Amino acid sequence: MKRYLMGNSITFTYMFILLLLLGSCRKSRDVSEFVVDYPYETKVEYMKDTIKLTDISLNDPSENNSYIWVKKNGQYYDYDHLIMSMEEHTEYFSTRMYSESPIKGVYMIRKEGKNLYSYKTYLEVAPHHWKLNNAIYYDKSYRIIKFQDMFACDFILKK
């Protein structure tokens, strides 16, 4: 009987250590998926100091696009374009070419609440008439909460 109990105790200890080791092994990537109306969704992968976003068309995979944001000096950039920051108010202007016409854009990062920040892009659609193009809401850990698009569609976290 004593030998049986000792064998179970050792087995239990090994199982506990195995479960502890498996539980402590964490993947280096964390993935969130956002959906709007079928057939579109956006997959967000968090990989240390990099965030990869993939726009997915469930009907036509050739339309999929990926974007990589890299953390530099505590802020996330898409190349040299600031995307996410913890500074309360950041804004900058840019002119881009869309369909061979220059479109003025303004990019704003704002602190919306205690733990909520936003990155918004406004485009000048007519002289002195600005319209929201898109917005990204994120928390102080740089976790994306919501996407908003100019088509009045909200991308919400897939449950």
C-alpha positions as CSV (number, residue, x, y, z in Angstrom):
1,M,0.0,0.0,0.0
2,K,2.8,2.4,0.9
3,R,4.6,1.7,-2.4
4,Y,1.3,2.3,-4.3
5,L,0.8,5.7,-2.6
6,M,4.5,6.7,-3.2
7,G,4.1,5.8,-6.9
8,N,0.9,7.9,-7.2
9,S,2.7,10.8,-5.4
10,I,5.6,10.7,-7.9
11,T,3.2,10.4,-10.9
12,F,1.2,13.3,-9.5
13,T,4.3,15.4,-9.1
14,Y,5.5,14.7,-12.6
15,M,2.1,15.5,-14.0
16,F,2.0,18.8,-12.0
17,I,5.5,19.8,-13.3
18,L,4.5,18.9,-16.9
19,L,1.3,21.0,-16.7
20,L,3.3,23.9,-15.1
21,L,5.8,23.8,-17.9
22,L,3.2,23.6,-20.6
23,G,1.3,26.4,-19.1
24,S,4.4,28.6,-18.9
25,C,5.3,28.1,-22.5
26,R,3.6,31.1,-24.3
27,K,3.5,31.6,-28.0
28,S,5.5,34.5,-29.3
29,R,2.5,35.7,-31.3
30,D,-1.0,36.7,-30.2
31,V,-3.7,37.0,-32.8
32,S,-7.0,38.9,-32.8
33,E,-9.5,38.9,-35.6
34,F,-11.9,41.7,-36.4
35,V,-15.0,41.3,-38.6
36,V,-17.4,43.7,-40.3
37,D,-19.9,42.4,-42.8
38,Y,-19.2,39.1,-44.6
39,P,-16.9,38.6,-46.5
40,Y,-14.3,41.0,-44.9
41,E,-12.2,40.7,-41.8
42,T,-8.9,41.9,-40.5
43,K,-6.5,39.7,-38.6
44,V,-4.1,41.4,-36.1
45,E,-1.0,39.6,-35.0
46,Y,1.0,40.9,-32.0
47,M,4.7,39.8,-32.2
48,K,6.9,41.5,-29.6
49,D,7.6,44.9,-31.1
50,T,5.7,44.3,-34.3
51,I,2.0,44.4,-35.2
52,K,1.0,42.7,-38.5
53,L,-2.4,43.5,-39.9
54,T,-3.9,41.4,-42.7
55,D,-7.1,42.6,-44.5
56,I,-8.8,39.4,-45.6
57,S,-11.3,39.0,-48.3
58,L,-13.1,35.6,-47.8
59,N,-14.3,35.7,-51.3
60,D,-11.1,36.5,-53.1
61,P,-7.8,35.8,-51.3
62,S,-5.9,37.7,-54.0
63,E,-7.3,40.9,-52.5
64,N,-5.6,40.2,-49.1
65,N,-3.3,43.0,-48.0
66,S,-0.8,43.0,-45.1
67,Y,0.7,45.9,-43.2
68,I,3.5,45.7,-40.6
69,W,3.9,48.3,-37.9
70,V,7.2,48.4,-36.0
71,K,7.7,49.8,-32.5
72,K,10.4,52.5,-32.4
73,N,11.1,54.7,-29.3
74,G,7.9,53.4,-27.7
75,Q,5.6,54.2,-30.6
76,Y,4.4,52.2,-33.6
77,Y,5.2,53.2,-37.2
78,D,4.2,52.1,-40.7
79,Y,7.6,52.8,-42.3
80,D,8.2,56.5,-41.1
81,H,4.4,57.2,-40.7
82,L,3.5,57.4,-37.0
83,I,0.4,55.2,-36.3
84,M,0.2,54.7,-32.5
85,S,1.5,56.7,-29.7
86,M,0.8,57.4,-26.0
87,E,1.3,61.1,-26.4
88,E,-2.0,62.9,-25.8
89,H,-2.1,65.0,-29.0
90,T,-0.1,64.4,-32.1
91,E,-1.1,65.6,-35.6
92,Y,0.6,66.1,-38.9
93,F,-0.4,66.9,-42.5
94,S,0.4,65.1,-45.7
95,T,-0.6,65.3,-49.4
96,R,-1.0,62.0,-51.2
97,M,-2.0,61.1,-54.7
98,Y,-5.3,59.3,-55.2
99,S,-6.4,58.5,-58.7
100,E,-3.8,61.0,-60.1
101,S,-5.3,63.8,-57.9
102,P,-3.6,65.2,-54.8
103,I,-5.7,64.7,-51.7
104,K,-4.7,66.5,-48.5
105,G,-4.8,64.4,-45.4
106,V,-4.5,65.1,-41.7
107,Y,-3.5,62.4,-39.2
108,M,-4.4,62.8,-35.6
109,I,-3.5,60.8,-32.5
110,R,-5.6,61.6,-29.4
111,K,-6.0,60.4,-25.9
112,E,-9.8,59.6,-25.8
113,G,-10.0,58.4,-22.2
114,K,-8.0,57.0,-19.3
115,N,-7.0,53.9,-21.2
116,L,-8.1,54.7,-24.8
117,Y,-6.3,56.3,-27.7
118,S,-7.2,56.9,-31.3
119,Y,-5.5,57.4,-34.6
120,K,-7.7,59.1,-37.1
121,T,-7.2,60.1,-40.8
122,Y,-9.2,62.9,-42.3
123,L,-9.2,63.7,-46.0
124,E,-10.1,67.0,-47.7
125,V,-12.9,65.9,-50.1
126,A,-13.6,69.4,-51.2
127,P,-11.9,72.7,-50.4
128,H,-12.1,73.2,-46.6
129,H,-14.4,70.2,-46.3
130,W,-12.8,67.4,-44.3
131,K,-14.2,63.9,-43.9
132,L,-13.1,61.0,-41.6
133,N,-11.4,58.4,-43.7
134,N,-10.6,55.8,-40.9
135,A,-9.9,55.5,-37.2
136,I,-8.1,53.0,-35.0
137,Y,-8.9,52.8,-31.3
138,Y,-6.3,51.1,-29.0
139,D,-5.5,50.9,-25.3
140,K,-2.3,51.8,-23.4
141,S,-0.9,48.4,-24.2
142,Y,-1.2,49.1,-27.9
143,R,-4.0,46.4,-28.2
144,I,-6.4,47.4,-31.0
145,I,-9.9,47.7,-29.7
146,K,-11.8,48.8,-32.9
147,F,-11.4,49.9,-36.5
148,Q,-13.7,52.4,-38.1
149,D,-13.9,53.0,-41.8
150,M,-15.3,55.9,-43.8
151,F,-18.1,53.7,-45.1
152,A,-19.6,53.8,-41.6
153,C,-18.6,50.3,-40.9
154,D,-17.1,49.4,-37.5
155,F,-14.7,46.5,-37.4
156,I,-15.3,44.8,-34.0
157,L,-13.4,42.1,-32.2
158,K,-14.5,38.7,-33.3
159,K,-15.8,36.6,-30.4
